[in-house]
């Protein structure tokens, strides 16, 4: 079995690296802002616009929408290089990875024409309105409701932990249109709609990353509904499958581990007590990489991705945690401003087990759907 990249893939990776070397500012790695900060959001629009003009923002998308129908490996190579550089696309990685492809599959012609071209040009930021104060990974407990009144829906409720909401143009929102598990629907809601209030949640994970969103009788046209009423589970499963493996966080974790080790070597502090822990973290990064590659290979061959996506996601969570723990224990000065990149990775690793579905939920899915373990009797 050949695990090496072919010449075309190596050439594409080199092209992406050359682009990063040219378009990232010289002080990029010393900037300590969060991926959801206003400065990063503003930077991402210029950066992603340049990516789009170079044909590097959505190469895996259909030609109709500005891509060149490249295979899933091209998309993943692009994501690896972006994450290894600290993800300069900011919140726009969501547009590229899963919101755009989800709209291509489930959106109406009018929705596609309205929302996809700005994504392909790198001009827009979206947020994901899933979690609520009493409905995190358990979406069946969702309470935000959307009531139909003639040709409109009125949406009332609250979302929490919403990344990028402070600068997002549109929200990919889940709301209840009827009772029961099958009564949840997806709405595409412009964030400037009257009745929406966004409040930043102060936290240690970075500047402007997470928010709570309040919706008070927010009125949207009936054509804001994505798909059919009650179709949210099918749409969300598709979206989350793309998201969980479309974010190669292990690439940044691996680079930050090497960065921490080099810091220790320069200070003469990389000795016997750190070897084993560094090796364990490095092995975890490699395991996450290979597991993610197996999912990408499934997609490359047209196979439906199942619970293996949850296993790949959990492997990546563990890699990030192990690298973060290594930095906390051996390079603590980085977390007090000594190294902005190591600090940013540490902040991201804190929420690695929450974003895209809590790690505990992923373990439950692995146990029941992948390992086929029996549920404990109540």
N, C-alpha and C positions, 0 to 999 in steps of 0.2 A: 504494500500500500504506500502511495506517494503522498506525503504531507506537505510537499514543497509548493510554492506558488508558481504558476506558469509565467512566461515572459510578459504577457499582457497584464496580468495582475500586478507583477512587480513594477511595470512601467506606470500603471495607474497610481500605485502607492507613492512612487517617486514624484509623480505630478502633484499629488495632494501635498506632499511634504514641501515641495518647491513653492507651492501657493502659500502655505503657512509661513514659510521663511520670508516671503515677500510682503505679505499683508498683515502679519501680526506686528504691533508696535514693539520697539526695542525693550520697553519696560513692561511688556505683557505679564511676565511671570512675577513681577513685583507688585502687581495690582491686587489688592486684597478684597475687592468688591465681590458680592455674591452673584451667582448666575441669574438671579431675578432682580438685581438692582437696576435702577433707572439708567445708570451709566452703561451697564452691560447690555440692557435692552436696546439702548440707542446705538451702541457699538455693533450689536448683532445685525441691525438692519443694514448698515453700510457693508459689513463683512459678508453677510449672506447675499446681498445684492451683487457683490463682486464674485462670490462663489457661483451665483446663477449665471452671470455673464460669461464665466469661464467654463460653464457646463458641468460644474462640480457640486451643485446644490442637490439636484434630484436626478442623477443619471439613471437611476433604476425605475423612474416613472415612465409611463407611456409617452410616446412622442407627442401625442395630442396635448399633453399637459406640460411640455417643456423638457421631458426626459429623452433618453435614447434607448430605453428598454434594456438596460444593462441587467445582468443577472444578480441574484441576491448577494453573491460574494463581493461584487463591486460596492454595493450599498454598505456592507459590513466593513470592508476595508476603509471606506470613507469615514464611517463612524468610529472605528478604532483610532485612526489618525487624529480625528477631532477631539476625542476624549483624552488621548494621550497628551494633547496640547492644552488640556484644560477646558475643553468644549466651548470655543469662541462663538458657536452658533447660539449660545444661550438657550432660551426657551424654544427657539425655532426647530430644535431637533425633534420636538413633538410633531410639528407640521410635516417634517420630512419622513419620519419613521412611521407614524400611524394615523394621524388625523387626515392627512391628504389621501392615503390609500383607502381609509375607511369611507371617506366621502365618495371616492371613485366607485366603491362597491355598492354603497347603500343610498347615496345621494340622488336627488332628482336632477334632471338636466339643468334646471334653473339654479339649484344649490351648487352644483359643480361649477357652472359658469361664474357664479358670484364669488365663491370662496377659493377655488383651487388656483387660478392664475396669480393672485397676490402671494400665495404660498410659494409658487414656483419662482417668483421674482424676488423672494426674500424680504417682502415688505410688511409682513403681518405676524403678530404674536397671538397665540391662543392659550387658553387655560382650560383645565379639566374639572368640571363641577360634579364630582362623584361623592366624596366623603362628607358626612354630616356629624354634628356633635354626638348623635346616638346611632350613627350608621357609618362606621368606618369601612372595613373590609366586608362587613355584613350588609350588602346592598339591599337585601330583602327587607331590612328595617328602615329603609329610606322614607322620609316624611315630606320632603318638598313636594308640593302638589301643583299640578297644572290642570286648570279647569277650563273647558271649552265654552266660549260664549260666541255663538255665531261663527264669524270668520276669524276669530282670534282665540288665543289661550291666555289665561291670566295665571302667572306663576308666583307662588308664595312659599318661602322657606329659607333655610340657611345652609350654606356650605362652609366647610372648614378645611384647613391645611391646603388651600388652593394655591399651587405654585403659579407665579407670574401674573396673578390676577390684577396686580396694581398697574400693569402696563399692557394687559391683553386687550386685543380688539374684539375678540369673540370667545364665547364660552361653549364648550362641548358639555352640555348639561343633562343630567339625569333627573327626571321628575316623575312623580306618580300621577298617572291618568285614571287609574282605577285600583280597586283593592286587590290584594294578593300578589304573589311573586310575579305573575305575568302582567301586572298592571303598571309596569315602569316603562317610560318612553324616553327618547333622546331628543333634545332640542338644541338648535344652533342659535345662540342668543347673543346679539351684539351687546358689548359691555357698556355702551353708552345709553342703553335703554333706560328711560325714567323708572325709578323704583329700585335700582340696583345701588347698593352701598358696599364699598370695599374697604376693609380695615386691615392694615398690616399687623401680623402677630410678631411681637418682639421675640427673638430667639437667639440661640448661640450658633445657629447653622448658617448664618450669612445675612447679608443685607438685602431686604426686600424679597426673600424667597417664598414666604408663605403668608397666607391671608385668610380671613374669614369674609364671606360674601353673604350679604343679606338681600333677599328678594321680596319686595312688598308690592303685591298686585302688579307684577311686571307683565305688561301686555305685549305679546308678540303675535305676528300673523300666523295663521294656520300652517303656512308653508315653512315655518321654522322647525316643524317636526321632521326629524330624520327617519326615513323608513315609515313603518306603520306604528300606530299605537300598540304598546305592549311588546315591541320588538327589541327593547333595550338589552336583554340578556344575550341575544344572538349578536347584536352589534358590539356590545362591550366585550364579549369573549374574543371576537375577532381583533378588536383594538388592543386589548391587554396582551394577547398572544404576540402581536407585533411589537408592543412596547417592552415586554419583559426580556426579550432576546435582542431587541434593537438598540439596547443601551450597553455597550461594552465597557462598563465601569472598570472591569478588570485591567483594561489597558492603562488607565490612569493610576490604578492601585499598583500595578507592576512597576511603572515608572517612578512613582513616589517611594516605593520600597528601595529601588536602586539609588534614588536621591538621598534617602535617609542613610543608607549604608555608606555612600560616598562621603557624607557629612561626618559620619563616625570615623571613617578611615583617615580623613584629613586631620581630625582631632586626636588620632591615636587611640580611639575608644572602641574600635571594632575588634573585640577579642573573643575568647572562648565562650564567654557567657552570652554572646549575642548570635553566634553562628546558627545554632539549632533553631532559634525562634525565627531568624531571617529565612532560613531554608524552608521552614514550615509555611511561612507566609508566601514565599515564592512558589512553592508547590501548589498552594491553594489558588494562586493566580493562574497557574498553568492548567489546573483542573477546570477552572471556570472557562478559560479560553477554549479548551478542547470540547467541553460540553456544549458551549455556545456554537462552536463550529459544526458540531453534529446536527444541531437544529437548522443552521443555515444550509447545510447539505441536504436536509430533508426538503426544504423549500426549493432549493435548486433543482431537485428532481420531482417537483410537483406533489410532494407528499403533504398531507394535512398534519400540522403540528399539534400534538396532544399534550398530555401532562408533563412530557419531557421539558416543555418550556418552563414549567414551575421549578423543575430540578435544576435547570441551567440558571434560572434566576437566583435560586437559593445558593448555588455554588458561588455565584458572583458576590452575593451578600457576605458570605463567609470570607471570601478573599479580601474584600474591603475592610471587614472588621479586623482580620488578623494583621493587615498592614497598619491600620490605624492604631491597634494596640501596641505594635512594635514601636511606632513613632512616639506614642504617649510615654512608653517606658524608657526609651533610650535617647530620644531627641526631643525632650519636653520643651526646650527653648524655642522650637519651631512654633509651638502653640501660643506663645506669648509675643509673636511678631517677628521671630527670627527667620522665618521662611514662609512667605505668603502662599506658595503653592502647597506646601505640606499642611498648612493650616486649612486651606480651602478643601483639600482632600479629606482631612479629618472631619470637617463640618459636614461634608457630603456623606461620609461613611456613617455618621450618626443616624441619618434618616434612610440609609440603604435598605434597612429591613422593614421600612414602612411604605416607601414609594412603590407603585405598581402592584400593590397588594402586600399586606404584612407578611413577614417571613413565616409566622406561625400558620397563616392561611395557606401559604405555599407548601408547608410541611404536611398539612392536612390533605391537600390535593395530591401530593406525592404518595402519601400513605394509602389513600382510597382509590385513586385513579391510575397510578403507576404501579404500585406494589400490590394492589388489590387486597389490602389488609382488611379484615372485618372491622366494622364499627363496634365500639364498646357498647354492650347492651345498657340501656338506661334503667 
